[in-house]
Amino acid sequence: MYSIEMIQTYNESSLHKSLKKIYKKKYKAEEEVKIEGFICDLLTSNNEIIEIQTRHLSALNKKILKLSKKGYSFRIVHPLITKSIIKTIDSSACLLSERKSPKKADIYSLFSELLGFYQSFAVKNWVLEVLFVEQVEIREKQAKKTQNKTNTRRYLKDWISLDKQLLGINDHLHIKNKEDLVQLMPELPALFCAKDLSKTAIKKNAHKVLWVLHKLDLIRLVEKKGNTKYYQYI
């Protein structure tokens, strides 16, 4: 029997709650503070807003752009899941199976989130704190294939996700400005294309990385040969 008390029924996952608890204690922050119509996860005594954002960084753009003009600084805490244990239970909370997920995020997975977050790089007084974490995901087996709670599944599955729980934090990385993104790049030729990036650790994220770097004016398009675009650092 899997502990039913561990299963969350709220929108906020245990992963989010655990990270918020850690940062609340670390910075002696006030929780769930309303500022200018926005609800902020945490607020420190020196007016730093701490937001725990497990996904959809773009949802913070409006808050960051508005409140930064009011004198607030931001610490955006974003976990990347480097290891996930999937536990599947039945409707009675009995454990049916446990396995390791084949999905494993790395620092270049971050660029999927930056596609909609690049606007906030215009703000100076913020830091993106990337955490490399391990988690447990709790899923409930369904009698038939079904949609998830947010209706975002392209293909129906025979389970729903109930909760995600923090196992541990292995490492962290601070990004304070757009130039820090260049420091994440592997060694590349003077002129490079998506294929060059895909041969490195960036792999399948090559096009996303190029799009973000180009959007932030960190690289420029130099030439195009057929359908291949070649860039260089500015």
C-alpha positions, 0 to 999 in steps of 0.5 A: 500500500502506497502512503495515501497521505503523500498524494496531493490533490492540489494544483501545487505539487509536492516538488513545488512545495518542498522547494518553496519550503527550502527557499523560505527557510534559506532566505527567511522569506514571507510566503504567498505575498500579494504585490500589485495584484500579483501573488508571489511565492516568497518575498525576502526582507530586501524586496527580492521575490522568489518564484518556484517555477517547475515549468512554463517560465513564460507565465512569469514575464508579465510579473517580472517586467512590471514588478521590476519597475517597482524596485523588486528583484527576482530569483526564479528557481527552476528545477530540471529533472535529471532522474525520475522514478515513476510509481504507479498505483491503483485507485486504492493507493496500492503500488502496482509498479515502480520504474526509472523514467528514460527521460533525463533533462540537462542544461540544454533542456532549459532552452525549451523554457527560454523560448517564451521567456526571452523577454525577461532578459531585458530586466537586469535585477533577476537571477535564474537559479537552475536546479538539477533534481531527482524526483518521484512521480506518482501516477494512478492507473486508469481503467481506460485511456484518458485525458490529463487534468489540463487537457494537453495530451495529444494521445490519451494514456491509461494513467494520470499524474497525481504528484511529483515529489522531491528526492534530492538536489544534486547541483545548481547553476545561476544565470544572471544575464543573456551572456551567461547563456554563451558560457553554456555553449560547447566548442563550435566552429567560427561559423556554425549551423544546427547540425554542428550543435546537434553533434555536441551535448546539445543534441535535439535541442539545437534549433531551440538553442539557436533560436534563443541565442539569435533572438537575444542578439548573441549570434547573427545569421551570416549566410544560408546555403540551401536550407542550412543557416550559418551563424557566428557569435556577435 
